[in-house]
Amino acid sequence: MTESIQDTDIAIVGGGMAGASLALLLAHHCPQLNVALLERQSVSAVETPLTLPSFDTRATAIAAGSLSIFSQLGLWPALQEFAEPIRQVQVSDRGHSLGASLDARREKAASFDGMLGAVIENAALGPLLYRALEKTSVQLLDNAQVTDVEMLSSGAKLHIQRADNISSLQTRLLVIADGAGSALCNRLGILTSKVDYQQQALVTTVGLQRDHRGIAFERFTDTGPMALLPLPKRHGVHRAALVWTCEESAQPSLADLPERDFIRHLQQTFGWRAGRIIRAGKVHSYPLTLSLAREQVRRGVVLVGNSAHFLHPVAGQGFNLTLRDCDGLARTIGRTVAEKGPDFVRTGPGELDLLEAYWRERQHDQQLTIGFSDKIPPLFASRNLLTSGLRQLGLLGLALTPATRTAFARQAAGITA
C-alpha cells in the first residue's frame, strides 16, 4: 500500500537523543515551522511509567551548559527527578599522587544551579524527551525506515516504509541524525574520516560501599581513561556509572569475567578513591573510534549527533557537543525566520547561506572539543618519562592556577561564550 505524507519544512531522520533534542529545540525557537521526526524503532507510549533497572543500565553525563539548554526548554524539573548532580570532578593519573579537582562551589562560572553537571540514565532521558515532544506540534513517525532519498532543488524527498505502507515525504531541510555509519550519509556520498583507537569501552553500573557525594572521577591509567560517574541511590545501594577503556585484546577476558572477578580487577585498576566497589551489572562493550563527517552541511542537508562526529568517551563530551550543535542550529534558523518573515517560511530553512552560517558558529567549539577528546587519552596512556612529566606539570597547573582551572572547567561544562 502506498500513501502520501504531507510535506514538511524540516525532517529529522533519527529519533535518538540527538534527533529528539533537536526537534524540541526547533519547536521552541521556530514554532512557525513544521517539523517531522522519523524513528526506525517503535516509541513507547508516553504514559508508560518509567521503571529503571538498578544495574543493567546506561547513563549520560549532562554538562552544566547542556543543563542550561534543557532548563530553557522547561525540561529540568522532569529530568531532575532522575538525575544525580555532579558537585565535583576529580582528575588523577594512576600511579602518581598528583591530581586536580573541579568543584561547583569554586567554579561558579562553569556551573548550573550549584552543579558542574548531572548524570541521567538513558532509560529515563529518552522517554522524558518524548514526553516533552507530545506537548509540541512536532510530527512523530515511528517504525519509519527511510529506504531512499532524492535531493531536489527545493530540498529532499524521502521514501519511507512503515510496516506494509510505502510513502514519501518532501522536506525543505533534511537533518541526518541516524548515528555513526549513517546509511543516509552513504547514500548521499558524504564521506567520513575515522581513527581507530584499537580500544574498547566497557560500560556498566557498579555499586559502592559508601556514598559518592556527587563526585565524578576521571582516572587515567596505562591502558586508557576510566570514568566513574555518580548515579542516584536505588534500593539502598550507592551506584555509579562506569566507563572503562581497555585495549582490544583485553576486552573479552574482562567483559566475560564473573562479577566477583570483574570487581577485583576493576578495584585493582581504578584504586580506592571511590571506596570499595561491591556490585557490578552486566558489562557492555563497544569499539572506540573517532568518526568525523567530511561535510556537515550541504544545501538542504545538515548532519547532527554521531552522524556528524563520534568521539572518544573521555570527559563525556559527545552528547554535550551534539546538544550545543542542535541548539546552535535551532537558534540560527529561528533568527533567520525572525529576519526574513513569511517568505523564509515558504522557501524553507535549507538555504546554503543559512547552513554555512550555522557551521561557522559551531566550528570552533567542535574543533576544541574533538581535539581534546582525541589528544588527551594517548597523552595519559603514554609510559614515556618525558610525556609523563609533562602531563604531571599539566595537572599541577590545573590544580594551582585558578585561571587555567576555570578555563578547563568552562570547556568541560560546555560553556563556550
C-alpha positions as CSV (number, residue, x, y, z in Angstrom):
1,M,0.0,0.0,0.0
2,T,1.3,3.4,-0.9
3,E,0.3,6.6,1.0
4,S,1.3,10.2,0.8
5,I,2.6,12.2,3.8
6,Q,2.2,15.9,3.9
7,D,5.3,17.9,3.0
8,T,7.3,19.4,5.9
9,D,9.8,22.2,6.5
10,I,12.3,20.1,8.4
11,A,12.6,16.3,8.5
12,I,14.9,14.8,11.2
13,V,15.9,11.2,10.4
14,G,16.8,9.5,13.6
15,G,14.8,9.8,16.8
16,G,17.6,9.1,19.3
17,M,18.6,11.6,21.9
18,A,20.1,13.9,19.3
19,G,17.1,13.9,17.0
20,A,14.6,14.3,19.8
21,S,16.6,17.1,21.4
22,L,16.8,19.0,18.1
23,A,13.1,18.6,17.5
24,L,12.4,20.1,20.9
25,L,14.8,23.0,20.2
26,L,13.2,23.7,16.8
27,A,9.7,23.7,18.3
28,H,11.0,26.2,20.9
29,H,13.0,28.6,18.7
30,C,11.0,28.4,15.5
31,P,7.4,27.2,16.1
32,Q,6.3,28.6,12.8
33,L,8.0,25.7,11.0
34,N,6.6,22.2,10.5
35,V,8.9,19.6,11.9
36,A,8.8,15.8,11.4
37,L,10.8,13.3,13.4
38,L,11.4,9.9,11.9
39,E,12.5,6.9,14.0
40,R,13.1,3.3,12.9
41,Q,12.1,1.8,16.3
42,S,8.8,1.8,18.0
43,V,8.3,4.6,20.5
44,S,6.7,3.5,23.8
45,A,3.5,5.3,24.9
46,V,4.4,8.4,26.8
47,E,2.1,7.5,29.7
48,T,4.0,4.3,30.3
49,P,5.5,4.6,33.9
50,L,9.3,4.8,34.0
51,T,10.8,1.7,35.6
52,L,14.5,1.8,35.7
53,P,16.8,-1.2,36.4
54,S,19.4,-0.8,39.2
55,F,22.4,-2.4,37.5
56,D,21.7,-3.1,33.8
57,T,21.6,0.4,32.5
58,R,23.4,3.1,30.5
59,A,23.8,6.7,31.6
60,T,24.8,10.0,30.1
61,A,26.8,12.8,31.8
62,I,25.0,16.1,31.1
63,A,27.3,19.1,31.4
64,A,26.2,22.4,33.0
65,G,25.9,24.1,29.7
66,S,23.6,21.3,28.5
67,L,21.5,21.5,31.7
68,S,21.1,25.2,31.0
69,I,19.8,24.4,27.5
70,F,17.3,21.8,28.9
71,S,16.2,24.3,31.5
72,Q,15.4,26.9,28.8
73,L,13.1,24.3,27.3
74,G,11.4,23.8,30.6
75,L,12.7,20.2,30.9
76,W,14.9,20.4,34.0
77,P,12.1,19.8,36.6
78,A,11.2,16.5,34.9
79,L,14.9,15.5,34.4
80,Q,15.9,16.5,37.9
81,E,13.8,13.6,39.4
82,F,16.1,11.1,37.7
83,A,19.4,13.0,37.8
84,E,22.3,12.8,40.1
85,P,24.2,16.1,40.5
86,I,27.9,16.2,39.8
87,R,29.3,18.5,42.6
88,Q,32.9,17.8,42.0
89,V,35.2,16.3,39.3
90,Q,38.4,14.6,40.4
91,V,41.1,14.1,37.7
92,S,44.0,11.8,38.5
93,D,46.8,9.8,36.9
94,R,47.1,6.2,38.1
95,G,50.5,5.6,39.8
96,H,51.0,9.3,40.7
97,S,49.8,11.1,43.8
98,L,49.2,14.4,41.9
99,G,45.7,15.2,40.8
100,A,43.3,18.1,40.3
101,S,39.7,18.7,41.1
102,L,36.9,20.9,39.9
103,D,34.3,22.0,42.5
104,A,31.0,23.6,41.7
105,R,31.3,25.9,44.7
106,R,34.5,27.2,43.4
107,E,33.9,27.2,39.7
108,K,30.6,29.1,39.7
109,A,31.1,30.4,36.2
110,A,31.1,26.8,34.9
111,S,28.2,25.5,37.0
112,F,24.4,25.3,36.7
113,D,22.3,25.6,39.9
114,G,25.3,24.6,42.0
115,M,26.3,21.6,39.8
116,L,29.1,21.0,37.3
117,G,26.6,18.7,35.6
118,A,24.4,15.7,36.2
119,V,24.2,12.1,35.3
120,I,20.9,10.7,33.9
121,E,20.2,7.1,32.9
122,N,19.3,6.8,29.2
123,A,16.2,4.7,30.1
124,A,14.8,7.9,31.7
125,L,16.3,10.6,29.4
126,G,14.9,9.2,26.2
127,P,11.3,8.8,27.4
128,L,11.3,12.2,29.1
129,L,12.4,13.8,25.8
130,Y,9.5,12.1,24.0
131,R,7.0,13.1,26.7
132,A,8.1,16.7,26.1
133,L,7.6,16.3,22.4
134,E,4.0,15.3,23.0
135,K,3.4,18.9,24.1
136,T,4.7,20.3,20.8
137,S,3.5,20.3,17.2
138,V,6.3,18.0,16.0
139,Q,5.0,15.2,13.9
140,L,6.5,11.9,15.2
141,L,6.7,9.0,12.7
142,D,8.0,5.8,14.5
143,N,8.6,2.4,12.9
144,A,9.7,4.5,9.9
145,Q,12.5,3.2,7.8
146,V,13.9,5.6,5.2
147,T,14.7,3.4,2.2
148,D,15.9,6.1,-0.2
149,V,16.5,9.8,-0.6
150,E,16.4,12.1,-3.6
151,M,17.9,15.6,-3.5
152,L,15.7,18.3,-5.1
153,S,16.1,21.9,-5.9
154,S,13.6,22.6,-3.1
155,G,15.1,20.2,-0.6
156,A,14.9,16.5,-0.4
157,K,12.3,13.7,-1.0
158,L,12.4,10.7,1.4
159,H,11.0,7.3,0.6
160,I,9.7,5.7,3.8
161,Q,8.4,2.3,4.7
162,R,6.2,1.8,7.8
163,A,5.0,-1.8,8.2
164,D,3.4,-2.6,4.8
165,N,2.9,1.1,3.8
166,I,5.3,2.9,1.5
167,S,5.2,6.6,1.4
168,S,7.2,9.7,0.5
169,L,7.9,12.9,2.4
170,Q,9.2,16.0,0.8
171,T,11.2,18.4,3.1
172,R,12.9,21.7,2.7
173,L,15.7,20.7,5.1
174,L,16.9,17.2,5.8
175,V,18.6,16.6,9.1
176,I,20.6,13.4,9.3
177,A,20.7,12.1,12.9
178,D,20.7,8.3,12.3
179,G,24.0,7.7,14.1
180,A,27.6,6.7,13.2
181,G,27.9,4.8,10.0
182,S,24.8,6.6,8.7
183,A,23.0,4.9,5.9
184,L,21.7,8.2,4.6
185,C,25.2,9.7,4.5
186,N,26.4,6.7,2.5
187,R,23.5,7.2,0.0
188,L,24.4,10.9,-0.4
189,G,28.1,10.2,-0.8
190,I,29.1,12.1,2.4
191,L,32.4,10.6,3.4
192,T,33.7,10.0,6.9
193,S,37.2,10.2,8.3
194,K,38.0,7.6,11.0
195,V,40.6,7.0,13.6
196,D,40.6,3.5,15.2
197,Y,41.9,3.8,18.8
198,Q,42.2,0.0,18.9
199,Q,40.5,0.1,22.3
200,Q,37.2,-1.0,23.7
201,A,34.9,0.8,26.2
202,L,33.5,-1.4,28.9
203,V,30.3,0.1,30.3
204,T,28.3,-1.0,33.3
205,T,26.8,0.2,36.6
206,V,28.6,-0.5,39.8
207,G,27.6,-0.5,43.5
208,L,29.7,1.4,46.0
209,Q,30.1,0.7,49.7
210,R,30.0,4.4,50.6
211,D,28.2,7.5,49.3
212,H,29.9,9.0,46.2
213,R,28.9,12.5,47.5
214,G,28.3,13.7,43.9
215,I,31.9,13.2,42.9
216,A,32.8,12.2,39.3
217,F,36.2,10.5,38.9
218,E,38.3,10.8,35.7
219,R,41.1,8.3,36.2
220,F,43.9,7.9,33.7
221,T,45.7,4.6,33.6
222,D,48.3,2.9,31.4
223,T,45.6,1.3,29.2
224,G,43.4,4.4,28.9
225,P,41.0,6.6,30.9
226,M,38.3,5.4,33.3
227,A,35.3,7.4,34.3
228,L,33.2,6.7,37.4
229,L,30.1,8.9,37.4
230,P,27.6,9.3,40.3
231,L,24.1,7.8,39.9
232,P,21.0,8.1,42.2
233,K,20.9,5.7,45.1
234,R,18.4,2.8,44.4
235,H,17.2,0.0,46.6
236,G,19.5,1.2,49.3
237,V,22.7,0.9,47.1
238,H,25.0,3.7,46.3
239,R,25.6,3.5,42.5
240,A,27.9,4.8,39.8
241,A,28.2,4.5,36.1
242,L,31.5,3.1,34.9
243,V,33.2,3.7,31.5
244,W,36.4,1.6,31.4
245,T,38.7,2.0,28.4
246,C,40.9,-1.0,27.7
247,E,43.0,-2.5,24.9
248,E,41.1,-4.6,22.4
249,S,43.0,-7.7,23.3
250,A,41.9,-7.3,27.0
251,Q,38.2,-6.8,26.3
252,P,37.0,-10.4,26.0
253,S,38.8,-11.5,29.2
254,L,37.4,-8.6,31.2
255,A,33.9,-8.4,29.9
256,D,33.2,-12.1,30.4
257,L,34.5,-12.3,33.9
258,P,32.2,-13.4,36.7
259,E,31.0,-10.4,38.7
260,R,33.3,-11.1,41.7
261,D,36.4,-11.3,39.5
262,F,35.4,-8.3,37.4
263,I,35.1,-6.2,40.6
264,R,38.5,-7.4,41.8
265,H,40.2,-6.4,38.5
266,L,38.3,-3.1,38.5
267,Q,39.3,-2.2,42.0
268,Q,42.9,-3.1,41.3
269,T,43.0,-0.9,38.2
270,F,40.9,2.1,39.5
271,G,42.2,2.2,43.0
272,W,40.3,3.2,46.2
273,R,39.5,6.8,45.6
274,A,35.8,6.0,45.4
275,G,36.0,3.4,48.2
276,R,35.1,-0.3,47.9
277,I,33.2,-1.5,44.9
278,I,30.7,-4.1,45.9
279,R,28.4,-4.7,42.9
280,A,28.7,-4.7,39.1
281,G,25.9,-5.1,36.5
282,K,26.1,-6.6,33.1
283,V,29.1,-5.4,31.1
284,H,28.5,-3.9,27.7
285,S,31.4,-3.1,25.3
286,Y,31.9,-1.2,22.1
287,P,34.9,-0.3,19.9
288,L,36.4,3.2,20.3
289,T,36.9,5.3,17.2
290,L,36.9,8.9,16.2
291,S,34.5,9.4,13.3
292,L,34.1,12.8,11.6
293,A,31.9,13.6,8.6
294,R,33.9,15.5,6.0
295,E,30.8,17.6,5.3
296,Q,28.3,18.6,7.9
297,V,26.2,20.9,5.7
298,R,25.1,21.0,2.1
299,R,22.2,22.8,0.5
300,G,19.1,21.2,2.0
301,V,21.1,18.9,4.3
302,V,22.7,19.1,7.8
303,L,24.3,16.4,10.0
304,V,24.0,16.3,13.8
305,G,24.9,13.8,16.5
306,N,27.0,10.8,15.8
307,S,26.4,11.2,12.1
308,A,28.5,14.3,12.3
309,H,31.0,13.3,14.9
310,F,31.5,10.3,17.1
311,L,34.1,10.9,19.9
312,H,36.2,9.0,22.4
313,P,34.2,8.9,25.6
314,V,36.8,10.7,27.7
315,A,35.2,13.5,29.7
316,G,31.8,12.5,28.3
317,Q,31.7,15.2,25.7
318,G,29.9,13.5,22.8
319,F,26.2,14.2,23.7
320,N,27.0,17.6,25.2
321,L,28.7,18.7,21.9
322,T,25.7,17.4,20.0
323,L,23.3,19.3,22.1
324,R,25.2,22.6,21.6
325,D,25.2,21.9,17.9
326,C,21.4,21.3,17.9
327,D,20.9,24.5,20.0
328,G,23.0,26.5,17.6
329,L,21.2,25.1,14.5
330,A,17.7,25.9,16.0
331,R,18.8,29.4,17.0
332,T,20.3,30.1,13.6
333,I,17.1,29.0,11.9
334,G,14.9,30.9,14.4
335,R,17.0,34.1,13.8
336,T,16.5,33.8,10.1
337,V,12.8,33.3,10.4
338,A,12.6,36.4,12.5
339,E,14.6,38.4,10.0
340,K,13.0,37.2,6.7
341,G,9.5,36.5,8.0
342,P,6.8,34.6,6.0
343,D,8.9,34.5,2.8
344,F,11.5,32.4,4.6
345,V,8.9,30.0,6.0
346,R,7.7,29.4,2.4
347,T,11.1,28.9,0.9
348,G,12.3,26.8,3.8
349,P,15.4,26.5,6.1
350,G,17.6,24.6,3.7
351,E,19.3,27.6,2.2
352,L,23.1,27.1,1.9
353,D,23.9,30.6,3.3
354,L,22.0,29.8,6.5
355,L,23.6,26.4,7.0
356,E,27.0,27.8,6.3
357,A,26.4,30.5,8.9
358,Y,25.5,27.8,11.4
359,W,28.6,25.8,10.6
360,R,30.9,28.9,11.0
361,E,29.4,29.5,14.5
362,R,29.9,25.8,15.6
363,Q,33.3,25.1,14.0
364,H,35.5,26.5,16.9
365,D,33.7,24.6,19.6
366,Q,33.8,21.4,17.7
367,Q,37.5,21.7,17.0
368,L,38.3,22.3,20.7
369,T,36.1,19.5,22.0
370,I,37.1,17.0,19.3
371,G,40.8,17.8,19.7
372,F,40.6,17.4,23.5
373,S,38.9,14.0,23.2
374,D,41.4,12.8,20.6
375,K,44.7,14.0,22.2
376,I,44.2,13.5,25.9
377,P,43.8,9.7,26.1
378,P,47.1,8.8,24.3
379,L,48.9,11.5,26.4
380,F,47.9,9.9,29.6
381,A,48.4,6.3,28.4
382,S,52.0,7.0,27.4
383,R,54.7,5.4,29.6
384,N,57.3,7.7,28.2
385,L,59.1,9.5,31.1
386,L,59.1,12.9,29.3
387,T,55.4,12.7,28.4
388,S,54.6,11.5,32.0
389,G,56.5,14.5,33.3
390,L,54.7,16.9,31.0
391,R,51.2,15.6,32.0
392,Q,52.1,15.9,35.6
393,L,53.0,19.5,35.1
394,G,49.7,20.0,33.3
395,L,47.8,18.5,36.3
396,L,49.9,20.7,38.6
397,G,49.0,23.8,36.6
398,L,45.3,22.7,36.7
399,A,45.5,22.3,40.4
400,L,47.3,25.5,41.3
401,T,46.3,28.1,38.6
402,P,42.7,29.5,39.1
403,A,42.6,30.9,35.5
404,T,43.7,27.6,33.9
405,R,41.3,25.6,36.1
406,T,38.4,27.9,35.3
407,A,39.1,27.8,31.5
408,F,39.2,24.0,31.7
409,A,36.0,23.8,33.8
410,R,34.1,26.1,31.3
411,Q,35.2,24.0,28.4
412,A,34.3,20.7,30.2
413,A,30.9,22.3,31.2
414,G,30.2,23.2,27.6
415,I,30.0,27.0,28.4
416,T,31.8,28.5,25.5
417,A,30.6,32.0,25.4
